[in-house]
Amino acid sequence: MVSAPLLELRDLRRSVHLPSREELHILRGIDLTVHGGDHVAVVGRSGSGKTTLLNLLGLIDHQSGGELLFDGVDVSRLGERRRARLRGASIGFVFQQFNLLDGRTALENVMMPLMYGSAGQFWRREKLAREMLDRVGLADRAQQLSARLSGGEQQRVAVARALVRRPRLILADEPTGALDVSTGEAVMALLDEIARDSDAALVTITHDLQVAALSRRAFLLDEGTLHDIDTDGARDALTATAGLRSGREAVS
C-alpha cells in the first residue's frame, strides 16, 4: 500500500512586481510529489529560482498561485502562527554556511531548537542533543566551541541541529558548497541515511550535478519549471570520471 505523499506541489507559481510595475515570473508552474523517506534534488544555475522554491517549501514565503500541500493540508489556508508552528515542528533546514552560533559549543548549538519545542523536548534538551551529536559522530566534540571545529564538523553540527526535533521534511540548501568533495559526500550520505531511517523526506537544493547524483530523483529548475534528470546516467558518468567516490565511507 502506497503511503500518502508528504509534499504535493500542483502548478505552484511565484511572481514578484518590479519597481517598473512589470511582473517577474520566477516559478511558472511547479508540479512535484515527495513521500517520506524520499531524497529529491533540485539543480539549477544562480538566479533560476532555487532559493524561491526552498522558501516556499520551508513555509517562509507564500506562493502566488497553485497549491502546496503538506501532509494533505493546503498551507495557503494557514495563518502565520500555524505556519510557524508547522515549520518549527516538521521542517529542518541545513544551510551552506552552517549558521552556527559563535561562542557556543556544539552541544549548545544543537540544543537551541529544543528551547522552542514541546515541554518534553525542552526538559530533555541536553539528552536529545547529545544523542543527535552521537548520531553524526561528534559525541566527543560536544563541548568544543563551534569556531574550533573543522568545516566538516561544523556542517555535521548543523545537520544535528536541523534533525534534533525529528522533522518530517529536511531542506538542504547547498549543504556541501563550503566543503571539500570527500567531506561533502560524507555529509550527504549521512543526511540521506538519517532521513531514510526516520522516514523523513530530504530535498536538496544545489547547483552541483555531483550532489544531485547522490539523490534518488533529481530535477533541473529552468525557466520556472522542473525537468527530470536521469540520476542513474549522471551517477554512472560521474563515477566513470572519478567524479564520485565509490563506497561512501562512514563519517569519521
N, C-alpha and C positions, 0 to 999 in steps of 0.2 A: 504494500500500500504506500503510495507516494504521499509524503507529508506536504502540508500547505506551505507555500513559499513564505519566507521571512520578509523579502522585499519584492514589490511589484511596481515597476515604472511603466506607465502607459501614456505614450505621446507626451512625455514630460518636456516642458518648454520653459526657457528663461530668457527674458529680454530686458534691456535697460534703455532708458531715454537719455540721449546725449544732450549736451547744452544747446546744440543746434536744433533740438526738438525732433531729431531723427530717432528712430528706434533701432537699436543694435540687437540682433537676434544671436544670442550666444549658444543656446541649446534649442534645436529646431524640432525636436520630436524624438525623445529617447524611450526606447522600449527595452526593458530588461527584467528578468526574473532571477532571483537569487534565493537558494534554500539554505537552511542551516547546514554547516559542515562544508559548504562550497567555498572555493577560492577563485575569485574573479579578478582579473587585472584589466585596467583601462589605460591604454597607451595613447599619448598624444604629444604633439610639439607644444612649445610655450605659446600661450595665447589661444589654445584650442578649446578651452572651456573646462579643463580637468578640475581646476580649483572650484569653479562654479558648481560642477556636478558633485564634488565632495561636500561642499557646503549644504547642498540640498539633501544629500543622503544623511548628513550629520544633523539635520534639522536646525541648522544655523541660519539658513536663508529660506525664502519662500519661492515656490515656482510661480511662473506667470500663467501657466496653463497645463493641462494634462493632470494625471493622477500620480501620487506617490503613496503607496500603501505599505505600512509597516505592520507586519503580522495581521494583515487584513483590515487595518484601520487607516482611513484616509487622513493623513496628517494635516492636510489643509483645513480640516474642520476642527483642529485642536487649538485652544488658546495658548498663549505664550507660556503660562505656568505649566500646563500639561505637556507641552513640547519640551520644556526644560527638564521636567521630571523624567520623561521618557528618554531623553538624551543622556541624562546622568546615570540612569539605571541600566540602560540597554545598549549604549554605544560607547566604544572605546576608541580613542584617537592615538595614532603613532605618527610623529612628525619627523621630518628630515633632520631638523636642528635640535632634536631631543627635548628642548624646552624644560630642562630640569631647573630646580630652584638652587641658585648659588648659595653657598654657605650652609646647605643642608646635606645630611647624609643620604646614602642610597635608601636606607630604611625610611627616613622621614619623607623622602620624595614619593615612595610607593604608598606610604600611609595617607598621604594628602587626600586622595579622592574619598577615602573611607570616612573622613571628617564630615562629609556631606551625605553619607549613605544612611542605611537603616540604623535603628538603635543597636541591633545585634552586630552589624558591621562596625559601628563606632566603638563599642566596648571591646571588640575583638580585633581592633585595627592592627595592633602590633603583631599578633599571631598570624593574621591573614597576610600581612605584608611580608613577614619572614618566610612564610610558606611559598609565596609567589617568587621571592628572590631566590629561594632554593630551586624552584621550578626552572628558572632561567640560568641556573648555575652560578649564582652570586651570593650564596649564603654567607660565605666567608668575607664578603666585602660590604656587609650591611652597614657597618659603622664608618665606612670611608666617605669622606666628603665627595660630592659629585665632581668637583673640579679636579680631583686627584685620580679619577677613573680614566681609562683609555676610551677612545671613541666607541669601540665595540661594546665595552662595558656600559658606557653611558646609554647607548641605544638599547641594551638589554634592560637597564633600569627603566627606561621609557616604556619598553614593552610590558614589563611587570606592572608599572603604574597604570597602563591602559587596560590591563586584564584583571587587576586585583578585585574589581567588583563583578567579575564574571559576566561581561557584556555579551549580548547575543549577536551584535554586529561589531566587527573590528574594521576601522577605516585607517589604512596606512598610506600616508601622503609622502611619496618619495622616500621610503624608510631606509634605503641603502645609499642615498645620494651623498652622504658625508662619510661613507665607509669605503675601505678597500674591497676588492672583488670577493676575496675569500671570506672576510668578515661579513660582508653583505649577504652572501649566500647562506652563511650560518644563521644569520638573523632571520632571513626569510624562511628557512627550514624550520626554525623554532616557532615563528608565527604560525606557519601552516600546521605544524604538529599540535600546538596548543588549541588552535581553532578547531581542528578536526576532533581532538579529544573531548572538547567541551560542546561540540555540535554548534559552534558559532560560525557565522558567515564572515569571510575575510574578503574585503575589497581593497585592492592595491591600486593606487593612482601613481603612474610613473611615466617617464619619457623613455625608459630603458627597456628594449626588447628582451634583454637577458633576464631582467626581473620578471617580465611578463611570461617568459617561457617556463618559469617555475610554478605558474598557476595551472589550474585545471581548465579554465576558459579565459580567453583574452579577447579584447575588443579594441579597435582603433577608434578614437574620437576625432572626427574630421568634419569640418563644416557643420558642426552642431548635431551630428548623428553618429550612431555607433555602427561599426562594421566588424564582422567576425575576423579573427586572426587564427590561423592554423597553428596552435601551440605545439602540436607534435612535430610539424615541419620546422618550426622555428627552433625547437629544442634540439632536433637532430642536426640542423645546420650549425648551430652554435657549438654543440658538443664536438662535431667533426673538426671545428676550427679551434678547439680548446677554449671556447668562449665560456663554457660552463665546467665547473669542477665535477668530476664523476664521484659518485658516492657521497653525499653531503655529510661531512664529519660532524659529530656532536659538538655543540658549543662548549668550549673549554676556556 
